[in-house]
Amino acid sequence: MDAPRHAKQRKIISSVFTPKRVAQIDAQIRTQAKLIVDAVAPLGEIDFVEQVAARLPMWTISEMIGIPEHRRDEVTAAAGAMVSWNDPDFIGDGEPISVLFNG
């Protein structure tokens, strides 16, 4: 996302993740991180970004805004499609717009 839209979006998101707010949810984030690592540890070699780094922020945000656990994978997939709609690594040979409707 390019400026000025990026700056506006970042300001909205960063307003939620103030040091005070992060301190309030620190235990939740630590618990989520431990559960994620515990789940992938037995798997051996993994894609760290996909299996760990991408899951923790989405899980945290889902908790913050009240997304039920059974819908989190769906929301994570939709968020990925939304921000990657024109990324050739994400869309492959498809048309960018199709990701938004089929993602």
Stockholm file with secondary structure:
# STOCKHOLM 1.0

chainA/1-103         MDAPRHAKQRKIISSVFTPKRVAQIDAQIRTQAKLIVDAVAPLGEIDFVEQVAARLPMWTISEMIGIPEHRRDEVTAAAGAMVSWNDPDFIGDGEPISVLFNG
#=GR chainA/1-103 SS CCTTHHHHHHHHHHHHSCHHHHHHTHHHHHHHHHHHHHHHGGGCSCCHIIIIITHHHHHHHHHHHTCCGGGHHHHHHHHHHHHHTTCHHHHTTSCHHHHHHHC
#=GC SS_cons         CCTTHHHHHHHHHHHHSCHHHHHHTHHHHHHHHHHHHHHHGGGCSCCHIIIIITHHHHHHHHHHHTCCGGGHHHHHHHHHHHHHTTCHHHHTTSCHHHHHHHC
//
